[in-house]
Structure formats: C-alpha cells, structure tokens
Amino acid sequence: MDTEKFLVTKSNHLIEAGYRLSLNEQRLILTAISKLDGRKPLPRDNDFTITAQEFSSMFDLPIKQAYESLEKAASRLYEQDIKTYDDKHKTRERFRWVDGVKYWDGEGKVTLSFSNKIIPYLTLLHTQLTSYDLKQISSLSSAYAIRFFELMMQFKSTGVRWITLSKLKERLELSDRYDRFYNLKVRIIEPSINEINNSTNLFVTWEAVKEGRTITGLTFNITEKSSKQFQKGNSLERCAYTYDMFEDV
C-alpha cells in the first residue's frame, strides 16, 4: 500500500478567499502547494516543477491527457487571481496565484513560481490553518467539490459549519449567478457534497437555514470516516455528474 503523503497546507484566510479555478487549475496549484512545508519559509528559488507523470499518477489520467491538461491549466492559472476579505478592517484585496510559468517542451513538465502576495498564506503557518492529504481530493471531478471539501475540512474538529448564502456564493465567485436557490442546490451544492461523501474521508450532511420563507444560509454537519469506511467508499465506482461550469475536458 502506498503510504506517502502529499500534504496540502493553507491559511484559513486563503480557503475563505474568493476565486474560481477550473478542475485542473485546482489540481495543479494544490500539487504545487503539496511540495511546500507550510511550517517553513519558502525555498529560495520558489520554483515548483510538476511532471505529467506525477499528475497522471495522482489524478488517474492517461499520460497524454495529463500533459495536455497540465500545460493548459498552467497557462490559464497565470491569469487567475484571488480575492481576500478582511471583515474587521472592511478591506478587499486581489492578487495572483503565480507570477511565473515555465513550459518544458518535449519534457512533459511545467514549473510554477508562487506570487509574493500568496506566500504568507502558504508558509510559516502555525495557527489558523487547514491541512489535508492531496490524495483525499484526487478522485473529485469538480472544482466546486474541491472548494466545498476545503471549506468543510476547516471545521472537521467542531463537526459543524454555518455560512450565509451570500458568503458562500461570494467564496465560489457565484454572486451574480443562481438567483434561484433550487438551481444552486441541484447544480452545485448537492453534486459537490455527494462527491465528497463518495470519494473523500469526510461525510457531510446539510440543510438550508431560513428567515421566514427566504433561505439565508446553510448548516453543514461534518463527520470524519474511519479508515475502513474511507477505503470502502473509494472502492465504489465513481459517480458521473453534469456540471454547469468551466471544467477542463
């Protein structure tokens, strides 16, 4: 059995940021983050190389598809940004994930350099952080499922998370979409939670919170599966979902 761990560690402030990445952009940035030790300073060269072979192995992709997905995701990731929110000081900030991307033509690999602004959210972390094994999300086939997984992992120890509907949509960059909650539920929330329950170490249930007849928030109940339950769940055939979004194909 492969027991090697690829630990992803993020500041909780980064998990609570607003951003919208495709599935393979998420996979790429998380693979790069897993090469860091979140307790230590950033390595001096700040270059992290991801090969098509490791991308293929981690996410169960054919090698040709892995390289094509890797190159496309790296190119798009260079243009993507993050929005952080400071409710206490009433400030918002935008910055990029990476400030450099290098393509190795014919070698099946790309190299990323993290932006200076994101480094404090990934290194020298000792409090207010969330860590998980990258393999936990390797079978997830939706970028939204990965986002929900991280939002749930933050509250694994307490077992309950409540979030307003407006903040959830803000985090997922959906503030201008899904005015009808039913559409958000059936196209984003339910498929994401089903994937988490089928493919990760978490089991999540949820319910809508209402003020009168208006849905204002959601409550999530989070349970960590035993190792036996997790292994059994991962042996099931993957479920297929249809997503209204920007997934890589």
Phi, psi and omega in degrees: 000136179281115183253002180296137180251141176243092191277126174260122179234126181227149167297142177300332178296326178287321177297326180275002180285165176261125174199161183222101179246150174289172180303309184285334171295318176298313180301318182294311183293325179290325175296318178296317179298325181293347178274355178265155165257108186299345180274343188251166176295163175294137174305150188302320186280340177053036175242128182233116185261131178241125181265156176298327180295314180288326176296317178297315182292317183292320188248014173055055181243147170301146188300321179295316178296323180298315181292318179298317180294321181296314181294316180295316181295320180296319180297316181286325182298328180300332182267352188274148178232177183232145175242119177256153184233131176243096183295327182295314183261004177056046180236154173229147181220145177238138175202167184270157174290312185230154175244007176201141176224129178240131178256134179253089184301129178079357182250355175066044178202159173227155178236131180247149171238123180293147176289153180299326183291331184272342185304318179297342179272356185235344185230161180053041182263129178228340176222165177051054181226162175228132179234146174201159178284129180306329181296340179298328183253007186293337180264356180287136186247017179223136176298325179294322179298321178295317178299314179297321179302314180293321179296329177281321182301328178304327187247021180301322184289326180272334177083358181219137173226132173243137178215141178291154180297320181295321179290322177300312180295325177296316180298323183269005182058045180238019185300333181260014182228166175055060175297327176273122182300326181304318181293320176298320182296310188279339184258336184238302189292303184299313178299322180295313180294322177299317178296316178302315182293327182276334194233359182233182180277004180251149169236123188235134169241159183210161174211150179280146178251130184244149165243105190069237179258004184260130176280122184245345183194182179222143174247129179246133173253126192239126177235137175271130180287155170288163179303322181294316179296320181295315180296322178294317180297321182286345179278348179287153177294140182296141176279149178253129179236157174253129184243139176267077183195213199240033186295148171290146177235000000 
